[in-house]
């Protein structure tokens, strides 16, 4: 699509008050050169123009015809100015739909109505866990069909290999003028919202997180102490999660027992060391430094680790609360008649030092139900909350409502935080 120029002729003999009747339109031949220049505003569709004390609103249709409205009447003009041509519809093609041409799955939405009145188009596409490369294309390119699709015009970056979550876009032939957009995989999200202003030629990309972005502990004092970071199957054996804080997916917390002189690190993705927190040469915590050492505490005790994902800051501080130690943790509920003695048992994650983390993999609930966490096979110590899938269980709290599904369940008995992680493996 290309800019087109609309010749201006501003009617020179506009009637003063009382002019708003079609039969009172001025003859275009009577427009003066000065009045032609007045119209050279560079304004976009739907902007207001002041002329001879009147405020006029001008519109351009797909054929380049222009009308200006004042109060109840519309008077036709031929205007001079620059106006972007906007297609009737736009679509996404890229990583999220395997670059399938003419796929209408991710059609951009402008809220309906005239595209010049509503020139901002948006679409939400799923994240795939990898770099998201894509282009936007128009209805005209869609109409070329799969055979001619890649010969159409596309919206993209002006520079090959560029990055950016906002800015200006260009439109042109595929991979000659408009290069692929890219959202890096390290911008963690479940979905991305893509917004395009077709008049101002700008774009904005936003990450949408519906589930917490987890980080994990691994080290000689974590889990079985093996430093094993193979994959998700290591979770609960050598990997222990930091727990999301209810109501704040951008804050992770952990409290546990740490012996002095035993190293550990934080990692982002089980099976990968690319994203990690360790100890730098200067004694400060560092991120993504392959030469960092394990983090160690100065003396035995309970410590709280907090990770603010928004600020990208990790803090470690002594925990001064009262801590109990339990030998078992169960999940009695309505699905098994609330019997703590026969409830499914969770496995302890810490097996080399004092344990306060519990896990139950492949916990299947065929229908909605309720449950609580109970220690040592009785109701003497139990935790509950009305929140799901993440919550802070309080002692003798309410039943936890569970939605039908298959979960990996993790629970920290110091913080009382639990998380029902759906479809983890």
Order of alpha helices (4+ residues) and beta strands (2+ residues): beta-alpha-beta-beta-beta-beta-beta-beta-beta-beta-alpha-alpha-beta-beta-beta-beta-beta-beta-beta-beta-beta-beta-beta-beta-beta-beta-beta-beta-beta-beta-beta-beta-beta-beta-beta-beta-beta-beta
